[in-house]
Amino acid sequence: MADPNTPVNSSGATPAPGEPETRRSRRERERSGVGAQIKEFLLVILYALLIAFLLKTFVLRGFFIPSGSMENTLQINDRVFVNVAGSAFGDAKRGDIIVFKDSQGWIDSSTQETNPIRSALSFVGILPDSSNNYLVKRVIGVGGDHVASTSDGKISVNGEVIDEPYIYPGANPTDIPFDVIVPEDSYFVMGDHRNNSADSRYHIESNTAFVSDSDVEGEVFVVAWPLSHFTWVSGAEDVFANVPDAAN
């Protein structure tokens, strides 16, 4: 007679002792391995988002150019980067191209960014900021400067008439007469395409013409995309080389 404790290898027999537990352990190990991989992947994504956010906050930040107000220096749909770290340790200079927050309502609020996904990715630094909360212009006057139009449509800074080679071809330096003193810790800014830029000149009467230093995100230093437009961007300090210091 067969030993009743001897396992039988038929399809309907009870499996050998320990065999179900071995399969269960294998399944648990497989599940544990998949879980570990998912956890590792999520950690990599989290670290990448954190690094992108820190870079955007303390080093550099990307922006999308939506209009032609800075042509031909910057083109529509260009992606540019600004030096955030530089703005934290020093003021912008005459000739610098800056990106600043529109805290004074220069832009129509109906054109603000409404895509929540794009806004979130821009917030952490994955995508360049395409919202209309920011503007890009060139610094013409800094705190204390006397900036004015001349009778022949040019610009003078502290009495020195400047020659601006970066202006859009065919455009006059200004067709709008003005005469202002820039407040301390502020900037008088203009677009390079003077006929297509609602800049400081257009906001003098509303007392919102000057950009506060606290609103400046940084100076544009490179056009990164599209690759056909790739170029390093420097300020136009030579244009203002002969401008005297502001009178006290």
C-alpha positions as CSV (number, residue, x, y, z in Angstrom):
1,M,0.0,0.0,0.0
2,A,1.2,3.4,-0.9
3,D,2.3,5.6,1.9
4,P,-0.5,8.1,2.5
5,N,2.0,10.8,3.2
6,T,3.8,10.4,-0.2
7,P,2.8,13.2,-2.6
8,V,1.2,12.2,-5.9
9,N,2.1,14.0,-9.1
10,S,-1.3,13.9,-10.6
11,S,-3.1,17.1,-11.7
12,G,-5.7,16.8,-9.0
13,A,-3.3,16.1,-6.1
14,T,-2.2,18.4,-3.4
15,P,1.1,20.2,-4.3
16,A,4.2,19.3,-2.5
17,P,4.8,21.0,0.8
18,G,6.5,24.4,0.4
19,E,5.8,24.7,-3.3
20,P,2.9,27.3,-3.1
21,E,5.0,29.4,-0.7
22,T,7.9,29.4,-3.1
23,R,5.7,30.7,-5.9
24,R,4.2,33.3,-3.5
25,S,7.6,34.5,-2.5
26,R,8.6,34.8,-6.2
27,R,5.5,36.9,-6.9
28,E,6.2,39.0,-3.8
29,R,9.7,39.6,-5.0
30,E,8.5,40.5,-8.4
31,R,6.0,43.0,-7.0
32,S,8.6,44.4,-4.7
33,G,11.0,44.8,-7.6
34,V,8.4,46.7,-9.7
35,G,7.5,48.8,-6.7
36,A,11.1,49.7,-6.2
37,Q,11.6,50.7,-9.8
38,I,8.5,52.9,-9.7
39,K,9.7,54.5,-6.5
40,E,13.1,55.1,-8.0
41,F,11.6,56.6,-11.2
42,L,9.4,58.9,-9.2
43,L,12.4,60.0,-7.1
44,V,14.3,60.8,-10.3
45,I,11.4,62.9,-11.6
46,L,11.1,64.7,-8.2
47,Y,14.8,65.5,-8.1
48,A,14.7,66.7,-11.7
49,L,11.8,69.0,-10.9
50,L,13.6,70.3,-7.8
51,I,16.8,71.0,-9.7
52,A,14.9,72.8,-12.5
53,F,13.0,74.9,-9.9
54,L,16.3,75.8,-8.1
55,L,18.0,76.7,-11.4
56,K,15.0,78.8,-12.4
57,T,14.9,80.6,-9.0
58,F,18.6,81.2,-8.4
59,V,20.5,80.8,-11.6
60,L,18.7,81.2,-14.9
61,R,15.2,81.2,-16.3
62,G,13.7,80.7,-19.7
63,F,11.1,83.0,-21.4
64,F,9.2,82.9,-24.6
65,I,9.0,86.0,-26.8
66,P,5.4,86.6,-27.9
67,S,5.6,89.9,-29.7
68,G,7.8,91.9,-32.1
69,S,8.5,94.8,-29.7
70,M,12.2,93.9,-29.5
71,E,12.8,93.1,-33.2
72,N,15.2,92.6,-34.8
73,T,17.3,91.8,-31.6
74,L,14.7,89.3,-30.5
75,Q,12.2,87.6,-32.8
76,I,8.7,86.4,-32.2
77,N,8.7,82.8,-30.8
78,D,12.3,83.1,-29.6
79,R,13.2,81.3,-26.4
80,V,15.6,83.3,-24.3
81,F,17.3,82.8,-21.0
82,V,17.9,85.5,-18.4
83,N,20.6,85.6,-15.7
84,V,18.7,85.5,-12.5
85,A,21.8,85.3,-10.3
86,G,23.2,88.4,-11.9
87,S,20.1,90.5,-11.0
88,A,20.3,89.4,-7.4
89,F,23.8,90.8,-7.0
90,G,23.8,93.9,-9.2
91,D,21.6,96.4,-10.9
92,A,20.8,96.4,-14.6
93,K,22.9,98.9,-16.7
94,R,22.0,101.2,-19.5
95,G,21.7,99.1,-22.7
96,D,20.9,95.8,-20.9
97,I,17.9,93.8,-22.2
98,I,15.8,92.9,-19.1
99,V,12.7,90.7,-18.4
100,F,10.5,92.2,-15.8
101,K,7.2,91.4,-14.1
102,D,4.2,93.5,-15.3
103,S,3.2,94.8,-11.9
104,Q,1.7,98.0,-13.2
105,G,-0.8,96.7,-15.7
106,W,0.9,97.5,-19.0
107,I,-0.6,94.4,-20.5
108,D,-4.2,93.7,-21.1
109,S,-5.3,91.2,-18.5
110,S,-7.5,89.4,-21.1
111,T,-4.3,88.0,-22.7
112,Q,-3.0,86.3,-19.6
113,E,-1.9,82.6,-19.8
114,T,-4.8,80.3,-19.0
115,N,-3.3,76.8,-19.6
116,P,-2.8,75.3,-16.1
117,I,-0.4,72.5,-17.3
118,R,1.8,74.9,-19.2
119,S,1.7,77.3,-16.2
120,A,2.7,74.6,-13.8
121,L,5.6,73.4,-16.0
122,S,6.8,77.0,-16.4
123,F,6.6,77.5,-12.7
124,V,9.0,74.7,-12.0
125,G,11.3,75.7,-14.8
126,I,10.6,72.8,-17.3
127,L,9.2,75.1,-20.0
128,P,10.1,78.7,-20.8
129,D,7.6,81.1,-19.3
130,S,5.1,82.0,-22.0
131,S,2.7,83.9,-19.8
132,N,2.0,87.5,-20.5
133,N,2.8,88.5,-16.9
134,Y,6.3,89.5,-18.1
135,L,7.8,92.0,-20.5
136,V,11.2,92.3,-22.2
137,K,12.7,95.7,-23.0
138,R,16.0,97.5,-23.2
139,V,17.2,99.8,-20.4
140,I,17.6,103.4,-21.6
141,G,17.8,105.2,-18.3
142,V,18.7,104.1,-14.7
143,G,17.9,105.8,-11.4
144,G,18.6,109.5,-11.5
145,D,19.0,109.8,-15.2
146,H,17.5,112.6,-17.2
147,V,16.0,110.9,-20.4
148,A,14.4,113.0,-23.0
149,S,13.5,113.2,-26.7
150,T,15.2,115.7,-29.0
151,S,13.6,118.0,-31.5
152,D,14.8,115.6,-34.3
153,G,13.4,112.5,-32.7
154,K,16.5,111.1,-31.0
155,I,17.1,110.2,-27.4
156,S,19.3,112.0,-25.0
157,V,20.5,110.7,-21.6
158,N,21.9,113.2,-19.2
159,G,22.3,115.6,-22.1
160,E,24.2,113.2,-24.3
161,V,22.4,112.2,-27.5
162,I,22.9,108.5,-28.2
163,D,23.2,106.7,-31.5
164,E,21.2,103.4,-31.3
165,P,22.3,100.8,-33.9
166,Y,20.0,98.1,-32.5
167,I,16.8,100.0,-33.4
168,Y,14.5,98.2,-36.0
169,P,15.5,99.4,-39.5
170,G,13.5,102.4,-40.7
171,A,12.2,103.2,-37.2
172,N,12.9,106.5,-35.5
173,P,14.4,106.5,-32.0
174,T,11.1,108.1,-30.9
175,D,8.1,109.8,-32.5
176,I,6.7,110.6,-29.0
177,P,8.1,113.6,-27.2
178,F,9.0,113.1,-23.5
179,D,11.2,114.4,-20.8
180,V,11.6,112.5,-17.5
181,I,13.9,112.0,-14.5
182,V,14.1,108.3,-13.6
183,P,13.4,107.6,-9.9
184,E,16.0,105.8,-7.9
185,D,16.0,102.0,-8.0
186,S,14.0,102.2,-11.3
187,Y,14.5,102.0,-15.0
188,F,13.2,103.7,-18.1
189,V,12.8,101.0,-20.8
190,M,12.1,100.9,-24.5
191,G,11.6,98.3,-27.2
192,D,14.1,98.1,-30.1
193,H,11.2,98.1,-32.5
194,R,10.1,101.6,-31.5
195,N,7.0,101.8,-33.7
196,N,5.8,98.5,-32.2
197,S,6.5,98.8,-28.5
198,A,4.2,100.2,-25.9
199,D,7.1,100.9,-23.5
200,S,7.8,103.5,-20.8
201,R,7.0,106.4,-23.2
202,Y,3.3,105.3,-23.3
203,H,2.9,105.2,-19.5
204,I,4.3,108.6,-18.4
205,E,0.9,110.3,-18.0
206,S,-0.4,107.4,-15.9
207,N,2.6,107.5,-13.6
208,T,3.5,103.9,-14.4
209,A,6.4,104.6,-16.8
210,F,9.2,103.3,-14.6
211,V,10.1,99.7,-13.9
212,S,11.0,99.0,-10.3
213,D,14.3,97.1,-9.7
214,S,12.3,94.7,-7.6
215,D,10.2,93.6,-10.6
216,V,13.3,92.7,-12.7
217,E,13.8,89.0,-13.2
218,G,17.2,89.3,-14.9
219,E,19.1,90.3,-18.0
220,V,18.7,88.4,-21.2
221,F,22.0,86.7,-22.1
222,V,21.2,84.2,-24.8
223,V,18.7,83.3,-27.5
224,A,18.6,79.5,-27.1
225,W,15.8,78.5,-29.6
226,P,15.2,78.0,-32.4
227,L,18.8,77.0,-33.2
228,S,18.8,79.1,-36.3
229,H,18.5,82.1,-34.0
230,F,21.0,81.0,-31.4
231,T,23.1,83.9,-30.3
232,W,24.7,85.3,-27.2
233,V,23.1,88.6,-26.2
234,S,25.1,91.3,-24.6
235,G,24.2,94.8,-23.4
236,A,24.8,97.9,-25.6
237,E,27.1,99.6,-23.1
238,D,29.2,101.2,-25.9
239,V,26.1,103.1,-27.0
240,F,26.0,104.8,-23.5
241,A,29.8,105.1,-23.1
242,N,29.8,108.9,-23.3
243,V,26.8,109.4,-21.1
244,P,27.8,111.3,-18.0
245,D,26.6,110.2,-14.5
246,A,23.3,111.6,-13.4
247,A,23.4,114.9,-11.6
248,N,22.9,114.7,-7.9
